[in-house]
Amino acid sequence: MDFANPNMMRDCWIVNDGVMGGVSQSSLRQDVHGLFFEGVVSLENNGGFASMRSSVRFPRGTQLLELLAKGDGKHYKLVLRTELAPRVSYAADFIAEPTWQTYRFNLSQFKSAVRGRAVNAPSLSFSDVIEFGILISNNQVGSFAIQLKTLQSVDRLN
C-alpha cells in the first residue's frame, strides 16, 4: 500500500469513540509523502480512542509487515481484522518516532481482542487479513499526528 497514491484516501475511513458516545475527533489528509492521520483524543463521555481503517489483502506466504511511518512520539497500534473472526482485532504496538522509521511486525507481535479486551481467537495469518487500521488509545489525551508512507508484506524473514 502506497499512502502517497492519490486514490488511497478514498479507501480509508475513520472510526472514533463517537460510536460509543465519546467526543474524540480525527481526520485524514494526504500529501506527496503519504497519508496523515491526525486529531484529538478526549476521555469525555467515556471516550478515549481514534482510528483509521482500510481494506487490505496480503499474499499467501507473508511473514512480516513493514510500515513506513513517522509521528509524534506517541504509542499507536497496527490493527488487523480477518474474515475468519470479524469481531476480533489483532493489534501490535509501536511508537511513532518523529523521523521516518520502518516498523516490522511479525505474527507473534499481534494480540487478539474484542473491544479492547483480550480474547482467545483463531491464530492470525496475514493472508486472512481483510482490513488494517491505526489506533491511538490508552489515555493518550490531546492532539496526535502520524503520517503513513507505505505498508508492505514481506515473504521471508531476514
N, C-alpha and C positions, 0 to 999 in steps of 0.2 A: 504494500500500500504506500503510495506516494502522496503525502498530505499537501504537497505543493501543487498537485494536479487540480486545476480549477473545478473539475467535476466531482472531486472528493466530498466537498461540503454538502452537496445535495443528498448524499447517502448517510449523513450523520444526523443525530438528533440528541436532544437534551432530556435528561431525567433528573430532576432535583427533588428535594424533600417536600416540595409542594404537593406531591402525590399523597403525603401523609399529614398535610396541614402546615408544614414548615414554610419559611419565607426566604430560604437561600435562593440566590439568583446566579445564573451563568449564561454564557453565550459563546458562540463560535465565530471566528473571523479568520480570513485567510490572507497570506501574503506570498511572495515568491519563494520564501523559505519553508513554508509549511502552514499548519493549522494551529491557531491559538484557541485554547480552551481557558476561559477566564471568568471571574465573577467574585461573589462574596458569599461566604458560608456564615449562616446565622443559626444559633441554637433556639431562637424564639419559636414558640408553638411546637416544642419537641422536635425541632428540625436538627440539621447538622450535617447534610451532605449535598454534594452536587456531582453530577456525572454527565459524560457524553458517551454515546454509543454509535456503533456502525455495524452493518453486516460484513462478514468476512468468511473466507474459506482458506484453509491451509492444506497443502497436498499431503497425501499419504507419505509416511517416512519422515515427516518433520520432527526434528529432535529438539530444536531450540527456536525461540522467537527473539528477534533483535529489534528493539525500539530505539530509534534515534530521536532524542528529545532534549530540551533544556527548560529550566523553570526557575522557581523562586526559592528553592531550598526546602520546600515542604514535602511531607510524606503523601504519596499517591499510591493507588493500586491499579495494576493492569488486571482487568476483569474479563473473563471469558465465559460464554454460555454455549451449551451444546443442544443438539436435537434430542439426545438420549435422556437428558434431565433438564428440561426447560426452566424449571423453577429454581434450580441450583445455580449459583455463581461460583466460579473458581477464580480466586484472587491471589496475586503475588504483589508484595510491597516493593516500593523503590522510593528514593529521594530524588526529586528533580533538581539537579545541580544547575547553577546559573550559566554554565557553558555547555555546548553540545556534548552529549555523552551517549555511548551505545550501551543500553541496558540489555543484558542477556538473561533470558528466562528459560529454565528447563522445567519439565513436568513436575518434579519434586517440590518446586517452589510454590505451587498453586495449592491453596487450601479451599475446601468446599464449604459453602454456607448457603443458608436461605435467610434473606432479610438480615444479614449480618450475624446470624447465629450459626456456629459450626454444626455441620451435619455429616453423617456417613452418606456417601454418594458413590455412584459408579466412578471408576478410575477415569481420569482425564486422558484423552488422546487428542492431540492438536488437530488431527484430521476430522474429528467430530464437531469442531467448533463452528458455530454459525454466526456468532456475534462477539465483538470485543468492545471494551469500554475503558475509560479512565475515570477513576473515582477519587474524590477528596472527601474525607470524613474525619472521624476520631477527634472531635472537639477542636479542630483547627479553624477557629473563628476568624473572620476577616477576609480581606481580599486574597485572591490567588491567581496565578497565571502559569500555564505550561504551554510550550509550543512543541508540536509533534512534527517530525520531518518524514520518517519512514517507519513502517512496521513490516519486517521481513521474516519469512520462515527459513530455517537452516536445516538441511537434511543430514548433517553429520556433526558429531561433537568434536571440537578441537581441543 
